[in-house]
């Protein structure tokens, strides 16, 4: 499997260090997502920023490349690839830093959010927390072939999100609770952008989950 990811680690690993897998949005890249995640969580955790498997030019006459996790065609194989990549990265990073599954956090912005929820409901013992930022819930979440989610879920939506509007995201909390017992939902002001100002919300949630 061709799986690329960037790792940023603190100088010292302690009992409070988390293993964070963070996934960028459509057309973005792992470098940007790593920087944004570090600005949100701080630099005390081991962070692995995955590169989506499909690459494309962002404009017709540009050399700038973006990456994407899936399209509507062959979506099942894309989901399977996403799951295999995460399992590989968790195993690979844990081998080096020995951080157990109970201290794993999975983060996604936009496109991979729903895929991350699928992962947590397919491999419920693999992660302790899942953070969904400006993304969606799987269409087949209620009736799909999923298990009960043991991870704590934090979903952050935006009031002016043009891709995931409040009319849809306001229903996410009860939908997520169909399979998860620990669901926290927040609606913040702004459009479809990484919620860089969500530090206080994220910090309180992390303190509660990993108390």
C-alpha positions in Angstrom: 0.0 0.0 0.0 1.3 3.4 -1.0 0.6 5.5 2.2 2.3 8.8 2.8 2.1 10.8 6.1 4.0 13.4 8.0 4.9 13.0 11.7 5.5 15.7 14.3 6.5 14.5 17.8 7.4 16.2 21.1 10.9 15.8 22.6 9.4 13.8 25.5 6.6 11.3 25.6 4.6 11.3 28.8 1.5 9.7 30.2 -0.6 12.6 28.8 0.8 12.4 25.2 -1.8 11.5 22.6 -1.3 9.8 19.2 -3.2 12.1 16.8 -4.1 11.0 13.3 -5.3 14.1 11.3 -6.8 14.1 7.8 -7.0 17.1 5.5 -9.9 18.2 3.4 -10.6 18.0 -0.4 -7.9 19.6 -2.4 -5.6 20.2 0.6 -2.4 18.6 1.7 -0.9 17.0 4.9 1.6 19.9 5.4 -1.2 22.4 5.9 -3.3 20.0 8.0 -0.4 19.3 10.3 0.3 23.0 10.9 -3.4 23.7 11.6 -3.7 20.7 14.0 -0.6 21.7 15.9 -2.0 25.3 16.3 -5.3 23.8 17.6 -3.9 21.1 20.0 -0.4 22.4 20.8 2.8 20.5 20.2 2.8 18.0 23.1 1.3 15.2 21.1 2.6 12.8 18.4 0.7 13.9 15.3 0.5 12.0 12.0 -0.9 13.9 9.1 -2.0 11.6 6.3 -2.0 12.4 2.6 -5.1 11.4 0.8 -4.5 8.7 -1.9 -5.7 10.6 -5.0 -3.9 13.6 -6.4 -4.9 16.2 -9.0 -3.9 19.7 -10.3 -5.9 22.4 -8.6 -6.2 24.4 -11.8 -5.8 23.8 -15.5 -2.7 25.9 -15.8 -1.2 25.4 -12.4 1.5 23.1 -11.0 -0.2 23.2 -7.5 -1.4 19.8 -6.5 -4.2 18.9 -4.1 -5.3 15.5 -2.7 -8.7 13.8 -2.2 -10.0 10.9 -0.3 -12.9 9.7 -2.5 -15.4 10.5 -5.2 -18.9 9.2 -5.7 -17.6 6.5 -8.0 -16.1 3.4 -6.4 -16.9 4.9 -3.0 -16.7 1.5 -1.2 -13.1 0.9 -2.3 -12.2 4.5 -1.2 -13.6 3.8 2.2 -11.7 0.5 2.4 -8.5 2.3 1.4 -9.1 5.0 4.0 -9.5 2.3 6.7 -6.4 0.4 5.7 -4.3 3.6 5.7 -5.4 4.5 9.2 -4.8 1.0 10.5 -1.3 1.1 8.9 -0.4 4.5 10.3 -1.7 3.7 13.8 0.4 0.5 13.9 3.4 2.1 12.4 3.5 5.1 14.7 2.6 3.1 17.8 5.5 0.8 17.1 7.9 3.8 17.4 6.3 5.7 20.3 4.3 2.9 22.2 1.2 5.0 22.7 -1.8 2.7 23.4 -5.2 2.8 21.6 -6.8 4.4 24.6 -4.8 7.6 23.8 -5.5 7.8 20.1 -7.4 10.8 18.6 -8.7 10.8 15.0 -9.3 14.2 13.4 -10.8 15.1 10.1 -11.6 18.3 8.3 -14.4 18.4 5.7 -14.3 15.4 3.3 -12.9 12.7 5.6 -15.1 13.4 8.6 -17.8 10.9 7.6 -15.2 8.4 6.6 -13.6 8.8 10.1 -17.0 8.1 11.7 -17.3 5.0 9.6 -13.8 3.9 10.8 -14.7 4.4 14.5 -17.9 2.3 14.0 -16.0 -0.4 12.1 -13.0 -0.6 14.4 -14.4 0.6 17.7 -11.5 -0.4 19.9 -8.9 1.4 17.7 -9.5 5.1 18.8 -10.6 6.8 22.0 -11.7 10.1 20.5 -12.9 11.3 17.1 -13.1 15.0 16.2 -15.2 16.0 13.1 -14.6 19.5 11.8 -17.0 21.0 9.2 -17.9 17.6 7.7 -20.8 15.2 7.4 -22.3 12.1 8.8 -22.5 8.9 6.6 -25.8 8.7 4.8 -26.2 5.1 5.9 -25.1 5.8 9.5 -28.3 4.5 11.0 -28.8 1.3 9.0 -25.2 0.6 7.7 -23.0 -2.4 8.7 -21.5 -0.6 11.7 -20.9 -1.5 15.4 -21.5 0.5 18.5 -19.0 3.4 18.8 -16.9 3.3 21.9 -15.0 6.6 21.1 -16.1 10.0 22.3 -17.2 12.1 19.4 -16.7 15.9 19.1 -18.4 17.5 16.0 -17.8 21.2 15.2 -20.0 22.8 12.6 -20.1 26.4 11.3 -23.0 28.8 10.9 -22.1 29.9 7.4 -20.8 26.6 6.0 -21.8 26.5 2.3 -21.1 22.7 2.1 -22.6 21.6 5.4 -25.3 24.1 6.3 -26.9 24.4 9.7 -30.2 22.9 8.3 -28.3 19.6 8.0 -25.7 19.8 10.8 -28.2 20.6 13.5 -29.4 17.0 13.1 -25.9 15.5 13.5 -25.9 15.2 17.3 -29.0 13.0 17.5 -27.9 11.0 14.5 -24.5 10.3 15.9 -26.0 9.2 19.2 -27.7 6.4 17.4 -24.3 4.6 17.6 -22.3 6.6 20.1 -22.9 7.2 23.8 -20.6 10.2 24.1 -21.4 12.9 21.6 -20.6 16.6 21.9 -21.7 19.1 19.2 -20.8 22.8 18.8 -22.0 25.3 16.2 -19.4 28.1 15.8 -19.6 31.2 13.7 -18.0 31.3 10.3 -17.9 29.5 6.9 -16.3 26.3 5.6 -12.9 26.8 7.1 -10.7 25.0 9.7 -12.0 26.3 13.1 -8.7 27.6 14.3 -10.4 29.6 17.1 -12.0 26.4 18.6 -9.2 25.9 21.0 -11.2 26.4 24.2 -13.9 24.0 23.1 -11.4 21.4 22.0 -9.3 21.8 25.1 -12.3 21.3 27.5 -13.4 18.2 25.5 -9.9 16.7 25.6 -9.6 17.2 29.3 -12.9 15.5 29.9 -12.2 12.5 27.6 -8.6 12.0 28.8 -9.1 13.1 32.4 
